[in-house]
């Protein structure tokens, strides 16, 4: 029995490897050399090329062969695939910057596209974007600056800071009562307000005492304590307008006039959400997409909500950040939704889409 299963797995791996050819890919941006991977289908000529735009945090795509299943599924349908490691990650040069602006990230993507075009890579006649989480701010900025054939948005945020929603959802999962959650979130908001209005580091610390003592907040910060230097640097960015806030909600704005940016998108868009996403308010984002992209006659919008899926599209029980997802997988519907949509829109060169 075990031998039969092993043979089946080996044959499956050989079939997948036969569908995809992976080469290294490098390009330059702001004086740094970025290193990534370029996949090409081997069974058919590439009909399109999709660029994978990651969310927040460090990457290690080249060494770990990241997003391999997603890339092979695209390749099986005749879509080439490109991704690269962020600055200071993997073999990419420079220093990793967690606070890299989404505007700068968009320029980075456009630099990669320019390199792809200069090499006349097969499939580059139709370049699409796949992006998760933070990429939901980056991809629209790219689309408004460069002709993009399609956009697949996974767990995309709305126009404002999502951290309040993350705290509210996860505090509840962590067992905090409604009153405790309200108190802790209010401390977080008050800390921001103090910084925005010129308050001191000491005032900020005093206003957020209970929040900083909470075990979940300690988990999020890695136990690191706030510093005066860090606070003053953050406050300076607020004073200079590098960081802006919505006066009504008090939340940070990452893309000014984001609704107007989305309204300018004129390509097919597929937006996928997980109904247990505790990082972003997916209902709010879906509504935003519908009243912007969905109202544009030059675009088309398709939305899909997958049950029992978290922010990373893994099947889960709670969607909480600390849930054990060691053996978690994405449902087959996640992949078939993307590939069936791509086929419907004419971006694949394969006749079928399998689970």
C-alpha positions as CSV (number, residue, x, y, z in Angstrom):
1,X,0.0,0.0,0.0
2,X,2.7,2.4,1.0
3,X,4.8,1.5,-2.1
4,X,1.8,2.2,-4.4
5,X,1.2,5.6,-2.8
6,X,4.9,6.4,-3.2
7,X,4.8,5.5,-6.9
8,X,1.7,7.7,-7.4
9,X,3.4,10.6,-5.6
10,X,6.6,10.3,-7.7
11,X,4.6,10.1,-10.9
12,X,2.7,13.2,-9.9
13,X,5.9,15.1,-9.1
14,X,7.4,14.1,-12.5
15,X,4.2,15.3,-14.2
16,X,4.4,18.6,-12.5
17,X,8.1,19.1,-13.2
18,X,7.4,18.3,-16.9
19,X,5.0,21.1,-17.1
20,X,7.3,23.9,-15.9
21,X,10.8,25.2,-16.7
22,X,12.3,27.5,-14.1
23,X,15.1,30.0,-14.8
24,X,16.8,32.6,-12.7
25,X,15.7,36.2,-13.3
26,X,17.4,39.4,-12.3
27,X,16.7,43.1,-12.8
28,X,17.9,46.4,-11.3
29,X,16.0,49.0,-9.3
30,X,17.4,52.0,-7.6
31,X,20.9,50.8,-8.0
32,X,20.2,47.3,-6.5
33,X,20.1,44.0,-8.2
34,X,17.0,41.9,-7.5
35,X,17.1,38.1,-7.8
36,X,14.1,35.9,-8.7
37,X,12.6,33.1,-10.6
38,X,10.9,32.9,-14.1
39,X,8.7,29.9,-14.9
40,X,7.7,29.0,-18.4
41,X,5.3,26.3,-19.4
42,X,6.9,23.4,-21.3
43,X,3.8,21.8,-22.9
44,X,2.6,24.9,-24.7
45,X,3.6,28.4,-25.6
46,X,3.0,30.9,-22.9
47,X,-0.2,32.9,-23.6
48,X,0.4,35.3,-20.7
49,X,2.8,36.1,-17.9
50,X,1.7,36.7,-14.3
51,X,3.8,38.6,-11.7
52,X,3.4,37.4,-8.1
53,X,3.4,40.4,-5.7
54,X,3.8,39.3,-2.1
55,X,2.4,40.9,1.1
56,X,4.3,42.3,4.1
57,X,7.5,40.8,5.6
58,X,10.7,39.2,4.4
59,X,10.8,36.8,1.5
60,X,12.9,33.8,0.6
61,X,11.4,32.7,-2.7
62,X,14.5,31.6,-4.6
63,X,15.9,29.4,-1.9
64,X,12.6,27.9,-0.8
65,X,11.0,27.7,-4.3
66,X,8.2,29.8,-2.9
67,X,4.6,29.6,-4.2
68,X,5.6,26.5,-6.1
69,X,2.1,25.0,-6.3
70,X,0.6,28.2,-7.5
71,X,3.3,28.7,-10.1
72,X,2.9,25.1,-11.4
73,X,-0.9,25.5,-11.6
74,X,-0.4,28.7,-13.7
75,X,2.2,26.9,-15.9
76,X,-0.1,23.9,-16.5
77,X,-2.6,26.4,-18.1
78,X,0.1,28.0,-20.2
79,X,0.8,31.1,-18.1
80,X,4.4,32.0,-17.4
81,X,5.2,33.2,-13.9
82,X,7.6,35.7,-12.3
83,X,8.6,36.5,-8.7
84,X,11.6,37.8,-6.9
85,X,12.9,38.3,-3.4
86,X,12.7,41.8,-1.8
87,X,15.7,43.9,-1.2
88,X,18.1,42.3,1.4
89,X,16.3,39.0,1.1
90,X,17.6,35.8,-0.6
91,X,20.2,36.9,-3.2
92,X,18.6,40.3,-3.8
93,X,20.9,43.2,-2.9
94,X,20.3,46.0,-0.5
95,X,18.8,46.1,3.0
96,X,15.3,44.9,3.7
97,X,12.9,47.7,4.7
98,X,9.7,46.6,6.4
99,X,8.4,50.2,6.0
100,X,9.0,50.4,2.2
101,X,6.1,52.5,0.9
102,X,3.6,50.8,-1.4
103,X,4.4,53.5,-4.0
104,X,8.0,52.5,-4.0
105,X,7.0,48.8,-4.2
106,X,4.9,49.7,-7.3
107,X,7.9,51.3,-8.9
108,X,9.9,48.1,-8.2
109,X,7.2,46.0,-10.0
110,X,7.3,48.4,-13.0
111,X,11.1,48.0,-13.1
112,X,10.7,44.2,-13.3
113,X,8.1,44.6,-16.0
114,X,10.4,46.9,-18.0
115,X,13.1,44.2,-17.9
116,X,10.6,41.5,-18.9
117,X,9.6,43.6,-21.9
118,X,13.2,44.3,-22.9
119,X,13.9,40.6,-23.0
120,X,10.9,39.8,-25.2
121,X,10.0,37.0,-22.8
122,X,7.2,34.7,-24.2
123,X,3.9,35.6,-22.7
124,X,4.9,39.2,-21.9
125,X,2.4,40.4,-24.5
126,X,-0.2,40.0,-21.7
127,X,1.2,40.7,-18.3
128,X,-1.1,40.2,-15.3
129,X,-0.6,40.7,-11.6
130,X,-1.4,38.3,-8.7
131,X,-1.0,40.0,-5.3
132,X,-1.9,39.1,-1.8
133,X,-2.6,41.3,1.2
134,X,-0.4,44.5,1.1
135,X,-0.1,43.9,-2.7
136,X,-3.8,45.0,-2.8
137,X,-2.4,48.6,-2.5
138,X,0.6,48.0,-4.8
139,X,-1.1,46.4,-7.8
140,X,-3.7,49.2,-8.4
141,X,-0.8,51.7,-8.4
142,X,1.0,49.7,-11.0
143,X,-2.1,49.3,-13.1
144,X,-2.7,53.1,-13.2
145,X,0.9,53.6,-14.4
146,X,1.4,50.7,-16.8
147,X,-1.0,48.7,-19.1
148,X,-1.8,45.5,-17.3
149,X,-3.9,42.7,-18.8
150,X,-5.5,41.4,-15.5
151,X,-5.3,41.5,-11.8
152,X,-6.0,38.7,-9.3
153,X,-6.4,40.2,-5.8
154,X,-6.1,37.8,-2.8
155,X,-7.1,39.0,0.6
156,X,-6.8,42.6,-0.5
157,X,-7.2,45.5,2.0
158,X,-9.4,48.5,1.8
159,X,-8.1,52.1,1.7
160,X,-7.0,52.4,5.3
161,X,-4.9,50.8,8.0
162,X,-6.1,47.3,8.8
163,X,-4.5,46.9,12.2
164,X,-7.5,47.9,14.2
165,X,-9.6,45.2,12.6
166,X,-6.8,42.7,13.2
167,X,-6.6,43.6,16.8
168,X,-10.4,43.4,17.3
169,X,-10.7,40.0,15.6
170,X,-7.7,38.4,17.2
171,X,-8.3,39.7,20.7
172,X,-11.7,38.0,20.6
173,X,-10.1,34.8,19.4
174,X,-7.5,35.1,22.1
175,X,-10.3,35.1,24.7
176,X,-10.5,38.8,25.6
177,X,-14.0,40.0,26.5
178,X,-15.8,42.7,24.5
179,X,-15.0,45.3,27.1
180,X,-11.3,44.2,27.3
181,X,-11.0,44.3,23.5
182,X,-12.6,47.8,23.4
183,X,-10.2,49.1,26.1
184,X,-7.1,47.7,24.4
185,X,-8.0,48.9,20.9
186,X,-8.8,52.3,22.3
187,X,-5.4,52.4,23.9
188,X,-3.9,51.7,20.4
189,X,-5.9,54.4,18.9
190,X,-5.0,56.9,21.6
191,X,-1.3,56.2,21.2
192,X,-1.6,57.1,17.5
193,X,-3.6,60.3,18.3
194,X,-0.9,61.4,20.8
195,X,1.8,61.0,18.2
196,X,-0.3,62.7,15.5
197,X,-0.9,65.8,17.7
198,X,2.7,66.2,19.0
199,X,2.5,64.3,22.2
200,X,5.6,63.1,24.0
201,X,7.0,59.6,24.1
202,X,6.2,59.4,27.8
203,X,2.6,60.4,27.2
204,X,2.3,57.6,24.5
205,X,3.8,55.0,26.9
206,X,1.4,56.0,29.7
207,X,-1.6,55.8,27.4
208,X,-0.7,52.3,26.1
209,X,0.3,50.5,29.3
210,X,-2.3,47.8,29.3
211,X,-1.9,47.2,25.6
212,X,1.8,46.7,25.8
213,X,1.4,44.3,28.7
214,X,-1.1,42.1,26.8
215,X,0.3,38.8,25.7
216,X,-1.0,39.0,22.2
217,X,0.5,42.4,21.6
218,X,3.8,41.1,23.0
219,X,3.5,38.3,20.5
220,X,2.9,40.8,17.6
221,X,5.9,43.0,18.6
222,X,8.2,40.1,19.3
223,X,8.6,41.4,22.8
224,X,10.6,44.4,21.7
225,X,10.0,47.5,23.7
226,X,9.3,50.9,22.1
227,X,12.1,53.3,22.0
228,X,12.2,57.1,22.1
229,X,14.2,57.2,18.9
230,X,11.7,55.0,17.1
231,X,8.8,57.1,18.4
232,X,10.4,60.4,17.3
233,X,11.2,59.0,13.9
234,X,7.6,57.9,13.5
235,X,6.3,61.2,14.7
236,X,8.6,63.0,12.2
237,X,7.1,61.1,9.3
238,X,3.7,62.2,10.5
239,X,4.7,65.8,10.8
240,X,6.3,65.9,7.3
241,X,3.2,64.2,5.7
242,X,5.1,61.0,4.8
243,X,2.5,59.2,6.9
244,X,-1.1,60.5,6.6
245,X,-4.3,59.7,8.4
246,X,-8.0,59.8,7.7
247,X,-9.5,62.4,10.0
248,X,-12.8,60.6,10.3
249,X,-11.5,57.2,11.3
250,X,-8.1,58.2,12.6
251,X,-6.6,55.3,10.6
252,X,-3.5,55.5,8.5
253,X,-3.9,56.0,4.7
254,X,-1.5,54.0,2.5
255,X,-2.8,55.1,-0.9
256,X,-4.4,58.6,-1.0
257,X,-7.8,58.7,-2.8
258,X,-7.7,54.9,-3.0
259,X,-11.3,54.8,-4.3
260,X,-10.3,57.0,-7.2
261,X,-7.3,54.9,-7.9
262,X,-9.5,51.7,-8.0
263,X,-12.0,53.5,-10.3
264,X,-9.3,54.0,-12.9
265,X,-8.6,50.3,-13.3
266,X,-9.7,49.2,-16.7
267,X,-8.8,45.5,-16.8
268,X,-10.5,42.3,-15.6
269,X,-10.2,41.8,-11.9
270,X,-10.7,38.7,-9.8
271,X,-10.9,39.3,-6.0
272,X,-10.7,36.3,-3.7
273,X,-11.4,36.5,0.1
274,X,-11.5,34.0,2.9
275,X,-14.5,34.3,5.2
276,X,-12.3,33.7,8.3
277,X,-9.8,36.4,7.4
278,X,-8.9,38.1,10.7
279,X,-6.2,40.4,9.2
280,X,-8.3,42.5,6.8
281,X,-12.0,43.4,6.8
282,X,-12.8,41.5,3.6
283,X,-16.4,42.6,3.6
284,X,-15.4,46.2,3.5
285,X,-12.9,45.6,0.7
286,X,-15.4,43.7,-1.4
287,X,-17.9,46.6,-1.0
288,X,-15.1,49.1,-2.0
289,X,-14.2,47.0,-5.1
290,X,-17.9,46.8,-6.1
291,X,-18.5,50.5,-6.0
292,X,-15.3,51.4,-7.8
293,X,-14.0,48.7,-10.2
294,X,-17.5,47.2,-10.4
295,X,-18.9,50.5,-11.6
296,X,-16.3,51.0,-14.4
297,X,-17.6,49.8,-17.8
298,X,-14.0,49.5,-19.0
299,X,-13.3,46.9,-16.3
300,X,-14.9,43.7,-15.1
301,X,-15.0,42.5,-11.5
302,X,-15.5,39.0,-10.2
303,X,-15.5,38.3,-6.5
304,X,-15.2,34.9,-4.7
305,X,-15.4,34.2,-0.9
306,X,-14.0,30.9,0.2
307,X,-15.5,29.3,3.3
308,X,-13.2,28.5,6.3
309,X,-10.2,30.2,4.7
310,X,-7.8,32.6,6.5
311,X,-5.8,35.6,5.3
312,X,-3.3,33.3,3.5
313,X,-6.1,31.2,1.9
314,X,-5.4,28.2,4.2
315,X,-8.2,26.2,5.5
316,X,-8.6,27.0,9.2
317,X,-10.9,26.9,12.3
318,X,-10.6,30.5,13.6
319,X,-8.4,32.5,11.2
320,X,-6.5,33.8,14.2
321,X,-2.9,34.8,13.7
322,X,-1.7,32.2,16.3
323,X,-3.8,29.3,15.0
324,X,-1.6,26.2,14.4
325,X,-1.6,25.8,10.6
326,X,1.2,23.3,10.4
327,X,-0.8,20.9,8.3
328,X,-3.1,23.4,6.7
329,X,-3.6,23.6,3.0
330,X,-5.5,25.7,0.5
331,X,-8.7,24.2,-0.8
332,X,-8.8,23.0,-4.4
333,X,-11.4,25.7,-5.1
334,X,-8.8,28.4,-4.5
335,X,-6.8,27.3,-7.5
336,X,-9.7,26.3,-9.8
337,X,-11.4,29.7,-9.2
338,X,-8.3,31.5,-10.5
339,X,-7.6,29.2,-13.4
340,X,-11.2,29.0,-14.5
341,X,-11.5,32.7,-14.4
342,X,-8.2,33.1,-16.4
343,X,-9.5,30.7,-19.0
344,X,-12.8,32.5,-19.2
345,X,-11.0,35.8,-19.8
346,X,-8.8,34.3,-22.5
347,X,-5.5,34.3,-20.7
348,X,-4.8,30.5,-20.7
349,X,-3.6,28.3,-23.5
350,X,-4.7,25.0,-22.0
351,X,-8.1,23.5,-22.8
352,X,-8.9,22.3,-19.3
353,X,-8.7,23.3,-15.7
354,X,-8.4,20.4,-13.2
355,X,-8.5,20.3,-9.4
